Amino acid sequence: MTCGLLTWYGALATWENYSKHTYDFFKLPNVPIFYVYLIIPVGSLLWLIQLLRKQSRPGSASAEKQDDRGGDI
């Protein structure tokens, strides 16, 4: 739920700054601020995908007890 909200509101803030051509004149004077804001929805979306992958994996509780080669620890 949190990842979805971060993705949604981050995308709204990014789009708003993109459509207004907003710049941050104090820190990055020649870089549009939406480039910086774009990290929030993209990162949140990737986090959401990772959480959904872990949740949908059958036997995910036993998957934590295996090493990288798939064998038991």
All heavy atoms as a GROMACS GRO file, in nm:
protein
  592
    1MET      N    1   0.083  -0.119   0.000
    1MET     CA    2   0.000   0.000   0.000
    1MET      C    3   0.088   0.126   0.000
    1MET      O    4   0.062   0.217  -0.074
    1MET     CB    5  -0.091  -0.005   0.124
    1MET     CG    6  -0.180   0.111   0.138
    1MET     SD    7  -0.315   0.093   0.023
    1MET     CE    8  -0.420   0.220   0.077
    2THR      N    9   0.190   0.125   0.085
    2THR     CA   10   0.277   0.241   0.094
    2THR      C   11   0.352   0.264  -0.037
    2THR      O   12   0.366   0.378  -0.081
    2THR     CB   13   0.379   0.223   0.209
    2THR    OG1   14   0.306   0.200   0.330
    2THR    CG2   15   0.466   0.344   0.224
    3CYS      N   16   0.398   0.156  -0.099
    3CYS     CA   17   0.470   0.169  -0.226
    3CYS      C   18   0.379   0.227  -0.334
    3CYS      O   19   0.423   0.310  -0.414
    3CYS     CB   20   0.521   0.034  -0.272
    3CYS     SG   21   0.642  -0.039  -0.163
    4GLY      N   22   0.256   0.184  -0.334
    4GLY     CA   23   0.161   0.236  -0.432
    4GLY      C   24   0.134   0.384  -0.413
    4GLY      O   25   0.128   0.460  -0.510
    5LEU      N   26   0.119   0.426  -0.288
    5LEU     CA   27   0.097   0.568  -0.260
    5LEU      C   28   0.220   0.652  -0.296
    5LEU      O   29   0.207   0.761  -0.352
    5LEU     CB   30   0.060   0.589  -0.114
    5LEU     CG   31  -0.078   0.539  -0.072
    5LEU    CD1   32  -0.097   0.552   0.078
    5LEU    CD2   33  -0.186   0.617  -0.145
    6LEU      N   34   0.338   0.602  -0.261
    6LEU     CA   35   0.460   0.675  -0.297
    6LEU      C   36   0.475   0.687  -0.448
    6LEU      O   37   0.515   0.792  -0.500
    6LEU     CB   38   0.582   0.603  -0.240
    6LEU     CG   39   0.618   0.631  -0.096
    6LEU    CD1   40   0.730   0.538  -0.051
    6LEU    CD2   41   0.658   0.774  -0.077
    7THR      N   42   0.441   0.581  -0.519
    7THR     CA   43   0.449   0.585  -0.665
    7THR      C   44   0.351   0.686  -0.722
    7THR      O   45   0.386   0.768  -0.808
    7THR     CB   46   0.421   0.445  -0.723
    7THR    OG1   47   0.515   0.353  -0.669
    7THR    CG2   48   0.432   0.444  -0.874
    8TRP      N   49   0.227   0.682  -0.672
    8TRP     CA   50   0.123   0.771  -0.724
    8TRP      C   51   0.154   0.918  -0.697
    8TRP      O   52   0.156   1.000  -0.788
    8TRP     CB   53  -0.012   0.733  -0.665
    8TRP     CG   54  -0.122   0.825  -0.709
    8TRP    CD1   55  -0.185   0.920  -0.636
    8TRP    CD2   56  -0.180   0.831  -0.839
    8TRP    NE1   57  -0.278   0.984  -0.710
    8TRP    CE2   58  -0.278   0.931  -0.837
    8TRP    CE3   59  -0.159   0.760  -0.957
    8TRP    CZ2   60  -0.354   0.963  -0.949
    8TRP    CZ3   61  -0.235   0.794  -1.068
    8TRP    CH2   62  -0.331   0.894  -1.063
    9TYR      N   63   0.179   0.952  -0.573
    9TYR     CA   64   0.203   1.093  -0.538
    9TYR      C   65   0.338   1.141  -0.591
    9TYR      O   66   0.353   1.258  -0.627
    9TYR     CB   67   0.192   1.115  -0.388
    9TYR     CG   68   0.049   1.112  -0.342
    9TYR    CD1   69   0.002   1.011  -0.260
    9TYR    CD2   70  -0.041   1.209  -0.382
    9TYR    CE1   71  -0.130   1.006  -0.220
    9TYR    CE2   72  -0.174   1.205  -0.344
    9TYR     CZ   73  -0.217   1.104  -0.262
    9TYR     OH   74  -0.348   1.100  -0.224
   10GLY      N   75   0.434   1.053  -0.598
   10GLY     CA   76   0.562   1.089  -0.660
   10GLY      C   77   0.546   1.119  -0.808
   10GLY      O   78   0.607   1.213  -0.860
   11ALA      N   79   0.464   1.039  -0.875
   11ALA     CA   80   0.438   1.064  -1.017
   11ALA      C   81   0.362   1.195  -1.036
   11ALA      O   82   0.392   1.271  -1.130
   11ALA     CB   83   0.358   0.948  -1.076
   12LEU      N   84   0.267   1.225  -0.948
   12LEU     CA   85   0.195   1.352  -0.958
   12LEU      C   86   0.289   1.472  -0.938
   12LEU      O   87   0.283   1.570  -1.013
   12LEU     CB   88   0.082   1.358  -0.855
   12LEU     CG   89  -0.038   1.267  -0.880
   12LEU    CD1   90  -0.138   1.280  -0.766
   12LEU    CD2   91  -0.103   1.300  -1.013
   13ALA      N   92   0.375   1.465  -0.837
   13ALA     CA   93   0.469   1.574  -0.812
   13ALA      C   94   0.568   1.588  -0.926
   13ALA      O   95   0.603   1.701  -0.966
   13ALA     CB   96   0.543   1.549  -0.681
   14THR      N   97   0.613   1.476  -0.981
   14THR     CA   98   0.706   1.480  -1.094
   14THR      C   99   0.640   1.543  -1.216
   14THR      O  100   0.698   1.628  -1.282
   14THR     CB  101   0.755   1.338  -1.128
   14THR    OG1  102   0.816   1.282  -1.011
   14THR    CG2  103   0.854   1.339  -1.241
   15TRP      N  104   0.516   1.502  -1.245
   15TRP     CA  105   0.446   1.557  -1.361
   15TRP      C  106   0.419   1.706  -1.344
   15TRP      O  107   0.432   1.783  -1.439
   15TRP     CB  108   0.316   1.482  -1.385
   15TRP     CG  109   0.246   1.535  -1.506
   15TRP    CD1  110   0.137   1.615  -1.510
   15TRP    CD2  111   0.285   1.513  -1.641
   15TRP    NE1  112   0.104   1.644  -1.639
   15TRP    CE2  113   0.194   1.583  -1.722
   15TRP    CE3  114   0.387   1.443  -1.701
   15TRP    CZ2  115   0.203   1.584  -1.861
   15TRP    CZ3  116   0.396   1.443  -1.839
   15TRP    CH2  117   0.304   1.513  -1.917
   16GLU      N  118   0.384   1.747  -1.223
   16GLU     CA  119   0.358   1.889  -1.198
   16GLU      C  120   0.484   1.973  -1.223
   16GLU      O  121   0.478   2.077  -1.287
   16GLU     CB  122   0.310   1.908  -1.054
   16GLU     CG  123   0.278   2.051  -1.020
   16GLU     CD  124   0.227   2.065  -0.878
   16GLU    OE1  125   0.176   1.966  -0.823
   16GLU    OE2  126   0.241   2.175  -0.824
   17ASN      N  127   0.597   1.925  -1.173
   17ASN     CA  128   0.722   1.998  -1.194
   17ASN      C  129   0.768   1.993  -1.340
   17ASN      O  130   0.828   2.087  -1.389
   17ASN     CB  131   0.831   1.945  -1.102
   17ASN     CG  132   0.811   1.991  -0.961
   17ASN    OD1  133   0.801   2.110  -0.935
   17ASN    ND2  134   0.802   1.898  -0.868
   18TYR      N  135   0.738   1.884  -1.408
   18TYR     CA  136   0.772   1.874  -1.549
   18TYR      C  137   0.688   1.970  -1.632
   18TYR      O  138   0.740   2.040  -1.719
   18TYR     CB  139   0.751   1.730  -1.598
   18TYR     CG  140   0.769   1.713  -1.747
   18TYR    CD1  141   0.897   1.714  -1.802
   18TYR    CD2  142   0.660   1.697  -1.830
   18TYR    CE1  143   0.914   1.700  -1.939
   18TYR    CE2  144   0.676   1.682  -1.966
   18TYR     CZ  145   0.803   1.684  -2.020
   18TYR     OH  146   0.819   1.669  -2.155
   19SER      N  147   0.559   1.975  -1.605
   19SER     CA  148   0.470   2.061  -1.684
   19SER      C  149   0.495   2.209  -1.660
   19SER      O  150   0.471   2.292  -1.748
   19SER     CB  151   0.324   2.026  -1.657
   19SER     OG  152   0.292   2.053  -1.522
   20LYS      N  153   0.546   2.244  -1.541
   20LYS     CA  154   0.576   2.384  -1.510
   20LYS      C  155   0.720   2.423  -1.544
   20LYS      O  156   0.757   2.539  -1.528
   20LYS     CB  157   0.553   2.411  -1.361
   20LYS     CG  158   0.409   2.404  -1.319
   20LYS     CD  159   0.398   2.432  -1.171
   20LYS     CE  160   0.254   2.426  -1.125
   20LYS     NZ  161   0.244   2.453  -0.981
   21HIS      N  162   0.801   2.326  -1.590
   21HIS     CA  163   0.942   2.350  -1.619
   21HIS      C  164   1.013   2.412  -1.499
   21HIS      O  165   1.085   2.512  -1.512
   21HIS     CB  166   0.959   2.437  -1.743
   21HIS     CG  167   0.895   2.381  -1.865
   21HIS    ND1  168   0.945   2.271  -1.929
   21HIS    CD2  169   0.783   2.416  -1.932
   21HIS    CE1  170   0.868   2.243  -2.032
   21HIS    NE2  171   0.769   2.329  -2.036
   22THR      N  172   0.995   2.351  -1.383
   22THR     CA  173   1.051   2.403  -1.258
   22THR      C  174   1.199   2.370  -1.247
   22THR      O  175   1.242   2.259  -1.278
   22THR     CB  176   0.976   2.341  -1.138
   22THR    OG1  177   0.836   2.363  -1.156
   22THR    CG2  178   1.020   2.404  -1.008
   23TYR      N  179   1.275   2.468  -1.200
   23TYR     CA  180   1.418   2.451  -1.175
   23TYR      C  181   1.447   2.481  -1.028
   23TYR      O  182   1.377   2.561  -0.967
   23TYR     CB  183   1.501   2.546  -1.261
   23TYR     CG  184   1.502   2.510  -1.407
   23TYR    CD1  185   1.401   2.554  -1.492
   23TYR    CD2  186   1.602   2.433  -1.459
   23TYR    CE1  187   1.401   2.520  -1.625
   23TYR    CE2  188   1.604   2.398  -1.593
   23TYR     CZ  189   1.502   2.443  -1.676
   23TYR     OH  190   1.502   2.410  -1.808
   24ASP      N  191   1.547   2.415  -0.974
   24ASP     CA  192   1.593   2.445  -0.838
   24ASP      C  193   1.719   2.530  -0.852
   24ASP      O  194   1.828   2.480  -0.871
   24ASP     CB  195   1.623   2.316  -0.762
   24ASP     CG  196   1.655   2.341  -0.617
   24ASP    OD1  197   1.652   2.458  -0.574
   24ASP    OD2  198   1.684   2.244  -0.546
   25PHE      N  199   1.702   2.660  -0.842
   25PHE     CA  200   1.811   2.753  -0.871
   25PHE      C  201   1.919   2.755  -0.765
   25PHE      O  202   2.027   2.807  -0.788
   25PHE     CB  203   1.755   2.893  -0.894
   25PHE     CG  204   1.670   2.902  -1.017
   25PHE    CD1  205   1.533   2.913  -1.008
   25PHE    CD2  206   1.728   2.897  -1.142
   25PHE    CE1  207   1.455   2.920  -1.123
   25PHE    CE2  208   1.651   2.903  -1.257
   25PHE     CZ  209   1.514   2.915  -1.247
   26PHE      N  210   1.892   2.704  -0.646
   26PHE     CA  211   1.991   2.710  -0.539
   26PHE      C  212   2.088   2.592  -0.542
   26PHE      O  213   2.205   2.608  -0.509
   26PHE     CB  214   1.921   2.714  -0.402
   26PHE     CG  215   1.838   2.837  -0.386
   26PHE    CD1  216   1.701   2.832  -0.391
   26PHE    CD2  217   1.899   2.960  -0.365
   26PHE    CE1  218   1.625   2.946  -0.377
   26PHE    CE2  219   1.824   3.075  -0.351
   26PHE     CZ  220   1.686   3.068  -0.356
   27LYS      N  221   2.040   2.475  -0.580
   27LYS     CA  222   2.126   2.356  -0.576
   27LYS      C  223   2.173   2.314  -0.714
   27LYS      O  224   2.292   2.288  -0.735
   27LYS     CB  225   2.051   2.241  -0.510
   27LYS     CG  226   2.019   2.269  -0.366
   27LYS     CD  227   1.936   2.159  -0.306
   27LYS     CE  228   1.894   2.202  -0.167
   27LYS     NZ  229   1.765   2.152  -0.131
   28LEU      N  230   2.083   2.302  -0.808
   28LEU     CA  231   2.117   2.259  -0.944
   28LEU      C  232   2.056   2.360  -1.042
   28LEU      O  233   1.947   2.339  -1.094
   28LEU     CB  234   2.062   2.119  -0.972
   28LEU     CG  235   2.109   2.008  -0.878
   28LEU    CD1  236   2.026   1.882  -0.898
   28LEU    CD2  237   2.255   1.979  -0.903
   29PRO      N  238   2.126   2.468  -1.072
   29PRO     CA  239   2.064   2.576  -1.148
   29PRO      C  240   2.026   2.542  -1.291
   29PRO      O  241   1.932   2.599  -1.345
   29PRO     CB  242   2.170   2.687  -1.146
   29PRO     CG  243   2.297   2.621  -1.111
   29PRO     CD  244   2.263   2.498  -1.033
   30ASN      N  245   2.093   2.449  -1.356
   30ASN     CA  246   2.064   2.420  -1.497
   30ASN      C  247   1.993   2.288  -1.519
   30ASN      O  248   1.976   2.246  -1.632
   30ASN     CB  249   2.194   2.421  -1.577
   30ASN     CG  250   2.259   2.558  -1.575
   30ASN    OD1  251   2.190   2.659  -1.576
   30ASN    ND2  252   2.391   2.562  -1.570
   31VAL      N  253   1.952   2.222  -1.412
   31VAL     CA  254   1.888   2.092  -1.422
   31VAL      C  255   1.742   2.104  -1.378
   31VAL      O  256   1.714   2.150  -1.267
   31VAL     CB  257   1.960   1.987  -1.334
   31VAL    CG1  258   1.889   1.853  -1.340
   31VAL    CG2  259   2.105   1.974  -1.375
   32PRO      N  260   1.647   2.063  -1.464
   32PRO     CA  261   1.506   2.065  -1.421
   32PRO      C  262   1.486   1.975  -1.299
   32PRO      O  263   1.541   1.865  -1.292
   32PRO     CB  264   1.431   2.011  -1.542
   32PRO     CG  265   1.523   2.030  -1.657
   32PRO     CD  266   1.662   2.019  -1.601
   33ILE      N  267   1.406   2.020  -1.205
   33ILE     CA  268   1.388   1.948  -1.078
   33ILE      C  269   1.312   1.817  -1.097
   33ILE      O  270   1.322   1.727  -1.015
   33ILE     CB  271   1.320   2.040  -0.974
   33ILE    CG1  272   1.338   1.986  -0.833
   33ILE    CG2  273   1.174   2.060  -1.004
   33ILE    CD1  274   1.476   1.993  -0.782
   34PHE      N  275   1.238   1.802  -1.207
   34PHE     CA  276   1.165   1.677  -1.225
   34PHE      C  277   1.258   1.559  -1.243
   34PHE      O  278   1.221   1.445  -1.213
   34PHE     CB  279   1.062   1.686  -1.339
   34PHE     CG  280   1.118   1.666  -1.476
   34PHE    CD1  281   1.124   1.539  -1.531
   34PHE    CD2  282   1.162   1.774  -1.551
   34PHE    CE1  283   1.174   1.521  -1.659
   34PHE    CE2  284   1.211   1.756  -1.677
   34PHE     CZ  285   1.218   1.630  -1.732
   35TYR      N  286   1.382   1.582  -1.289
   35TYR     CA  287   1.478   1.472  -1.295
   35TYR      C  288   1.507   1.416  -1.156
   35TYR      O  289   1.520   1.296  -1.137
   35TYR     CB  290   1.610   1.517  -1.358
   35TYR     CG  291   1.605   1.539  -1.507
   35TYR    CD1  292   1.675   1.646  -1.563
   35TYR    CD2  293   1.534   1.456  -1.591
   35TYR    CE1  294   1.673   1.667  -1.700
   35TYR    CE2  295   1.531   1.477  -1.727
   35TYR     CZ  296   1.601   1.582  -1.781
   35TYR     OH  297   1.599   1.602  -1.916
   36VAL      N  298   1.516   1.504  -1.059
   36VAL     CA  299   1.542   1.462  -0.922
   36VAL      C  300   1.418   1.395  -0.864
   36VAL      O  301   1.426   1.291  -0.798
   36VAL     CB  302   1.583   1.584  -0.835
   36VAL    CG1  303   1.605   1.543  -0.691
   36VAL    CG2  304   1.708   1.650  -0.893
   37TYR      N  305   1.300   1.452  -0.890
   37TYR     CA  306   1.176   1.395  -0.840
   37TYR      C  307   1.141   1.262  -0.906
   37TYR      O  308   1.066   1.183  -0.850
   37TYR     CB  309   1.060   1.492  -0.861
   37TYR     CG  310   1.053   1.604  -0.761
   37TYR    CD1  311   1.161   1.638  -0.682
   37TYR    CD2  312   0.936   1.676  -0.745
   37TYR    CE1  313   1.155   1.741  -0.591
   37TYR    CE2  314   0.928   1.779  -0.653
   37TYR     CZ  315   1.038   1.811  -0.577
   37TYR     OH  316   1.030   1.912  -0.487
   38LEU      N  317   1.192   1.236  -1.024
   38LEU     CA  318   1.161   1.113  -1.096
   38LEU      C  319   1.212   0.990  -1.023
   38LEU      O  320   1.156   0.880  -1.037
   38LEU     CB  321   1.221   1.120  -1.236
   38LEU     CG  322   1.185   1.011  -1.335
   38LEU    CD1  323   1.035   1.012  -1.361
   38LEU    CD2  324   1.260   1.031  -1.464
   39ILE      N  325   1.311   1.006  -0.940
   39ILE     CA  326   1.367   0.894  -0.864
   39ILE      C  327   1.263   0.834  -0.769
   39ILE      O  328   1.260   0.712  -0.749
   39ILE     CB  329   1.492   0.941  -0.788
   39ILE    CG1  330   1.601   0.980  -0.886
   39ILE    CG2  331   1.541   0.835  -0.692
   39ILE    CD1  332   1.717   1.054  -0.824
   40ILE      N  333   1.178   0.917  -0.711
   40ILE     CA  334   1.082   0.870  -0.611
   40ILE      C  335   0.980   0.772  -0.670
   40ILE      O  336   0.967   0.660  -0.620
   40ILE     CB  337   1.014   0.989  -0.542
   40ILE    CG1  338   1.117   1.070  -0.466
   40ILE    CG2  339   0.902   0.942  -0.448
   40ILE    CD1  340   1.067   1.203  -0.414
   41PRO      N  341   0.905   0.807  -0.776
   41PRO     CA  342   0.808   0.708  -0.826
   41PRO      C  343   0.873   0.585  -0.890
   41PRO      O  344   0.821   0.475  -0.877
   41PRO     CB  345   0.725   0.786  -0.927
   41PRO     CG  346   0.805   0.904  -0.962
   41PRO     CD  347   0.891   0.935  -0.845
   42VAL      N  348   0.987   0.604  -0.955
   42VAL     CA  349   1.053   0.488  -1.018
   42VAL      C  350   1.103   0.392  -0.911
   42VAL      O  351   1.082   0.270  -0.919
   42VAL     CB  352   1.169   0.534  -1.110
   42VAL    CG1  353   1.252   0.416  -1.155
   42VAL    CG2  354   1.114   0.609  -1.229
   43GLY      N  355   1.168   0.444  -0.808
   43GLY     CA  356   1.217   0.359  -0.700
   43GLY      C  357   1.104   0.291  -0.624
   43GLY      O  358   1.114   0.173  -0.589
   44SER      N  359   0.996   0.363  -0.599
   44SER     CA  360   0.882   0.305  -0.530
   44SER      C  361   0.815   0.196  -0.613
   44SER      O  362   0.772   0.094  -0.559
   44SER     CB  363   0.780   0.414  -0.497
   44SER     OG  364   0.836   0.510  -0.413
   45LEU      N  365   0.807   0.218  -0.743
   45LEU     CA  366   0.748   0.117  -0.830
   45LEU      C  367   0.834  -0.009  -0.833
   45LEU      O  368   0.782  -0.121  -0.825
   45LEU     CB  369   0.730   0.172  -0.971
   45LEU     CG  370   0.665   0.078  -1.072
   45LEU    CD1  371   0.523   0.044  -1.029
   45LEU    CD2  372   0.665   0.141  -1.209
   46LEU      N  373   0.964   0.006  -0.840
   46LEU     CA  374   1.053  -0.111  -0.838
   46LEU      C  375   1.043  -0.184  -0.705
   46LEU      O  376   1.046  -0.308  -0.701
   46LEU     CB  377   1.197  -0.068  -0.864
   46LEU     CG  378   1.227  -0.018  -1.005
   46LEU    CD1  379   1.369   0.035  -1.013
   46LEU    CD2  380   1.204  -0.127  -1.107
   47TRP      N  381   1.031  -0.110  -0.596
   47TRP     CA  382   1.015  -0.170  -0.464
   47TRP      C  383   0.884  -0.248  -0.457
   47TRP      O  384   0.879  -0.360  -0.404
   47TRP     CB  385   1.021  -0.061  -0.359
   47TRP     CG  386   1.022  -0.108  -0.217
   47TRP    CD1  387   1.060  -0.230  -0.169
   47TRP    CD2  388   0.984  -0.033  -0.104
   47TRP    NE1  389   1.047  -0.233  -0.033
   47TRP    CE2  390   1.000  -0.113   0.009
   47TRP    CE3  391   0.936   0.097  -0.087
   47TRP    CZ2  392   0.971  -0.070   0.137
   47TRP    CZ3  393   0.908   0.141   0.041
   47TRP    CH2  394   0.926   0.058   0.151
   48LEU      N  395   0.776  -0.191  -0.511
   48LEU     CA  396   0.646  -0.258  -0.513
   48LEU      C  397   0.653  -0.387  -0.595
   48LEU      O  398   0.602  -0.491  -0.552
   48LEU     CB  399   0.540  -0.165  -0.570
   48LEU     CG  400   0.400  -0.223  -0.584
   48LEU    CD1  401   0.342  -0.259  -0.448
   48LEU    CD2  402   0.310  -0.124  -0.655
   49ILE      N  403   0.718  -0.382  -0.709
   49ILE     CA  404   0.731  -0.503  -0.792
   49ILE      C  405   0.809  -0.611  -0.716
   49ILE      O  406   0.772  -0.728  -0.718
   49ILE     CB  407   0.799  -0.468  -0.926
   49ILE    CG1  408   0.704  -0.383  -1.011
   49ILE    CG2  409   0.840  -0.594  -1.001
   49ILE    CD1  410   0.769  -0.323  -1.133
   50GLN      N  411   0.916  -0.571  -0.650
   50GLN     CA  412   0.996  -0.668  -0.573
   50GLN      C  413   0.913  -0.730  -0.460
   50GLN      O  414   0.920  -0.852  -0.438
   50GLN     CB  415   1.120  -0.599  -0.517
   50GLN     CG  416   1.212  -0.691  -0.442
   50GLN     CD  417   1.279  -0.793  -0.533
   50GLN    OE1  418   1.285  -0.777  -0.654
   50GLN    NE2  419   1.329  -0.898  -0.475
   51LEU      N  420   0.836  -0.651  -0.389
   51LEU     CA  421   0.753  -0.704  -0.282
   51LEU      C  422   0.646  -0.799  -0.335
   51LEU      O  423   0.620  -0.904  -0.275
   51LEU     CB  424   0.688  -0.590  -0.204
   51LEU     CG  425   0.781  -0.507  -0.117
   51LEU    CD1  426   0.706  -0.388  -0.058
   51LEU    CD2  427   0.842  -0.591  -0.007
   52LEU      N  428   0.586  -0.764  -0.448
   52LEU     CA  429   0.485  -0.852  -0.507
   52LEU      C  430   0.547  -0.983  -0.557
   52LEU      O  431   0.486  -1.089  -0.546
   52LEU     CB  432   0.413  -0.781  -0.621
   52LEU     CG  433   0.323  -0.666  -0.579
   52LEU    CD1  434   0.267  -0.595  -0.701
   52LEU    CD2  435   0.210  -0.714  -0.489
   53ARG      N  436   0.669  -0.977  -0.610
   53ARG     CA  437   0.738  -1.099  -0.654
   53ARG      C  438   0.765  -1.190  -0.535
   53ARG      O  439   0.747  -1.311  -0.544
   53ARG     CB  440   0.868  -1.063  -0.723
   53ARG     CG  441   0.852  -1.014  -0.863
   53ARG     CD  442   0.986  -0.986  -0.929
   53ARG     NE  443   1.067  -1.105  -0.929
   53ARG     CZ  444   1.199  -1.106  -0.913
   53ARG    NH1  445   1.264  -0.995  -0.895
   53ARG    NH2  446   1.266  -1.219  -0.916
   54LYS      N  447   0.810  -1.133  -0.425
   54LYS     CA  448   0.840  -1.215  -0.308
   54LYS      C  449   0.713  -1.275  -0.248
   54LYS      O  450   0.713  -1.386  -0.199
   54LYS     CB  451   0.912  -1.132  -0.201
   54LYS     CG  452   1.056  -1.108  -0.233
   54LYS     CD  453   1.125  -1.039  -0.118
   54LYS     CE  454   1.272  -1.023  -0.147
   54LYS     NZ  455   1.344  -0.968  -0.033
   55GLN      N  456   0.604  -1.200  -0.254
   55GLN     CA  457   0.477  -1.249  -0.198
   55GLN      C  458   0.416  -1.358  -0.283
   55GLN      O  459   0.354  -1.451  -0.232
   55GLN     CB  460   0.379  -1.133  -0.188
   55GLN     CG  461   0.314  -1.122  -0.055
   55GLN     CD  462   0.223  -1.001  -0.050
   55GLN    OE1  463   0.184  -0.945  -0.151
   55GLN    NE2  464   0.188  -0.962   0.070
   56SER      N  465   0.430  -1.348  -0.414
   56SER     CA  466   0.365  -1.444  -0.502
   56SER      C  467   0.446  -1.572  -0.523
   56SER      O  468   0.396  -1.667  -0.581
   56SER     CB  469   0.338  -1.380  -0.638
   56SER     OG  470   0.459  -1.351  -0.703
   57ARG      N  471   0.570  -1.574  -0.478
   57ARG     CA  472   0.655  -1.691  -0.494
   57ARG      C  473   0.605  -1.804  -0.404
   57ARG      O  474   0.597  -1.786  -0.284
   57ARG     CB  475   0.799  -1.656  -0.460
   57ARG     CG  476   0.897  -1.763  -0.500
   57ARG     CD  477   1.038  -1.720  -0.472
   57ARG     NE  478   1.070  -1.596  -0.544
   57ARG     CZ  479   1.156  -1.506  -0.502
   57ARG    NH1  480   1.220  -1.523  -0.388
   57ARG    NH2  481   1.180  -1.399  -0.572
   58PRO      N  482   0.573  -1.921  -0.461
   58PRO     CA  483   0.527  -2.031  -0.376
   58PRO      C  484   0.639  -2.080  -0.285
   58PRO      O  485   0.754  -2.093  -0.327
   58PRO     CB  486   0.485  -2.139  -0.475
   58PRO     CG  487   0.551  -2.103  -0.602
   58PRO     CD  488   0.575  -1.955  -0.600
   59GLY      N  489   0.605  -2.104  -0.159
   59GLY     CA  490   0.703  -2.152  -0.063
   59GLY      C  491   0.805  -2.046  -0.027
   59GLY      O  492   0.920  -2.077  -0.002
   60SER      N  493   0.763  -1.920  -0.025
   60SER     CA  494   0.858  -1.811   0.000
   60SER      C  495   0.917  -1.818   0.141
   60SER      O  496   1.026  -1.770   0.164
   60SER     CB  497   0.792  -1.676  -0.023
   60SER     OG  498   0.685  -1.657   0.067
   61ALA      N  499   0.847  -1.878   0.234
   61ALA     CA  500   0.901  -1.889   0.370
   61ALA      C  501   1.020  -1.984   0.373
   61ALA      O  502   1.119  -1.960   0.442
   61ALA     CB  503   0.793  -1.938   0.466
   62SER      N  504   1.014  -2.092   0.296
   62SER     CA  505   1.126  -2.186   0.293
   62SER      C  506   1.238  -2.138   0.201
   62SER      O  507   1.349  -2.187   0.210
   62SER     CB  508   1.078  -2.324   0.250
   62SER     OG  509   1.031  -2.318   0.116
   63ALA      N  510   1.209  -2.042   0.114
   63ALA     CA  511   1.311  -1.991   0.022
   63ALA      C  512   1.419  -1.914   0.096
   63ALA      O  513   1.532  -1.906   0.050
   63ALA     CB  514   1.246  -1.901  -0.083
   64GLU      N  515   1.387  -1.861   0.213
   64GLU     CA  516   1.486  -1.787   0.290
   64GLU      C  517   1.587  -1.880   0.355
   64GLU      O  518   1.695  -1.837   0.394
   64GLU     CB  519   1.417  -1.704   0.397
   64GLU     CG  520   1.331  -1.593   0.340
   64GLU     CD  521   1.259  -1.515   0.447
   64GLU    OE1  522   1.285  -1.542   0.566
   64GLU    OE2  523   1.178  -1.430   0.412
   65LYS      N  524   1.557  -2.009   0.366
   65LYS     CA  525   1.645  -2.104   0.431
   65LYS      C  526   1.737  -2.174   0.332
   65LYS      O  527   1.797  -2.275   0.365
   65LYS     CB  528   1.563  -2.207   0.507
   65LYS     CG  529   1.482  -2.147   0.620
   65LYS     CD  530   1.401  -2.252   0.688
   65LYS     CE  531   1.312  -2.190   0.795
   65LYS     NZ  532   1.227  -2.290   0.858
   66GLN      N  533   1.746  -2.125   0.210
   66GLN     CA  534   1.830  -2.187   0.109
   66GLN      C  535   1.943  -2.093   0.071
   66GLN      O  536   1.930  -1.973   0.081
   66GLN     CB  537   1.748  -2.221  -0.015
   66GLN     CG  538   1.641  -2.324   0.011
   66GLN     CD  539   1.561  -2.354  -0.113
   66GLN    OE1  540   1.574  -2.285  -0.212
   66GLN    NE2  541   1.480  -2.456  -0.107
   67ASP      N  542   2.054  -2.151   0.028
   67ASP     CA  543   2.163  -2.067  -0.018
   67ASP      C  544   2.142  -2.029  -0.165
   67ASP      O  545   2.039  -2.061  -0.224
   67ASP     CB  546   2.299  -2.134   0.005
   67ASP     CG  547   2.317  -2.261  -0.076
   67ASP    OD1  548   2.228  -2.293  -0.156
   67ASP    OD2  549   2.420  -2.327  -0.059
   68ASP      N  550   2.237  -1.962  -0.228
   68ASP     CA  551   2.224  -1.915  -0.364
   68ASP      C  552   2.207  -2.026  -0.467
   68ASP      O  553   2.150  -2.004  -0.574
   68ASP     CB  554   2.344  -1.828  -0.402
   68ASP     CG  555   2.350  -1.702  -0.322
   68ASP    OD1  556   2.246  -1.657  -0.272
   68ASP    OD2  557   2.461  -1.646  -0.311
   69ARG      N  558   2.257  -2.143  -0.440
   69ARG     CA  559   2.247  -2.254  -0.534
   69ARG      C  560   2.118  -2.332  -0.517
   69ARG      O  561   2.093  -2.428  -0.589
   69ARG     CB  562   2.365  -2.348  -0.515
   69ARG     CG  563   2.498  -2.280  -0.545
   69ARG     CD  564   2.609  -2.371  -0.509
   69ARG     NE  565   2.596  -2.397  -0.366
   69ARG     CZ  566   2.697  -2.419  -0.283
   69ARG    NH1  567   2.818  -2.418  -0.328
   69ARG    NH2  568   2.677  -2.440  -0.155
   70GLY      N  569   2.032  -2.292  -0.424
   70GLY     CA  570   1.906  -2.360  -0.404
   70GLY      C  571   1.912  -2.472  -0.305
   70GLY      O  572   1.811  -2.537  -0.278
   71GLY      N  573   2.026  -2.499  -0.246
   71GLY     CA  574   2.038  -2.606  -0.147
   71GLY      C  575   2.005  -2.558  -0.008
   71GLY      O  576   2.002  -2.438   0.020
   72ASP      N  577   1.980  -2.650   0.082
   72ASP     CA  578   1.949  -2.614   0.220
   72ASP      C  579   2.075  -2.569   0.293
   72ASP      O  580   2.185  -2.616   0.266
   72ASP     CB  581   1.890  -2.734   0.296
   72ASP     CG  582   1.752  -2.770   0.242
   72ASP    OD1  583   1.685  -2.678   0.192
   72ASP    OD2  584   1.713  -2.888   0.251
   73ILE      N  585   2.056  -2.478   0.382
   73ILE     CA  586   2.169  -2.427   0.462
   73ILE      C  587   2.188  -2.514   0.583
   73ILE      O  588   2.101  -2.556   0.649
   73ILE     CB  589   2.146  -2.282   0.504
   73ILE    CG1  590   2.144  -2.194   0.381
   73ILE    CG2  591   2.252  -2.235   0.600
   73ILE    CD1  592   2.119  -2.049   0.407
   0.00000   0.00000   0.00000
